[in-house]
Amino acid sequence: MVKQTRQRLSAEFKREAVRLLEQGDKDAAQLARELGVRRDQLYK
């Protein structure tokens, strides 16, 4: 069994992700792929 570690995202990364999501230029799925995170993480 492989132990997975939690991905830690900086506060700056989170603020930028929210800003990009609110801009509305890209849908959440596309933005998540580009940022390397799961789509549902953008809403946390």
N, C-alpha and C positions, 0 to 999 in steps of 0.2 A: 504494500500500500504506500502510495506517495503522499507525503505531507505537503500541503499547499500553504504558502504564506500569504497573508493579506497584502494587497497592494496598497501602499501608503501614498496618498496624493497630497501635495502641498496646498496650503491655503491659496496661494497665488494661482496654481493650476485650476483649482475649483472655481475661483472667481472668474478666470478667463473662460472656462468652459460654460459657465452660466451666461456670461456676456455674449459669447458666440451663439448660444442657444436662443437667447432672447432677441438677437439680431434678426433671426428668422430667415437667413439666407439659405440655410441647409436644414433638412429634416433631422430629427434626433438620431435616427439610425445611421445616417451618413456621417454626422458629426462624431458620434461615438466610435465608428470605425476609424476615422482619421485620428482621433485622440488615443486610440488603443484601449478604450474602456467599454464596458457593457452599456447598452442603451439605458437600462434602468438605473445605472449609477448617475446619470445626468439629472435625475429627479430627486436625488437624496440631498 
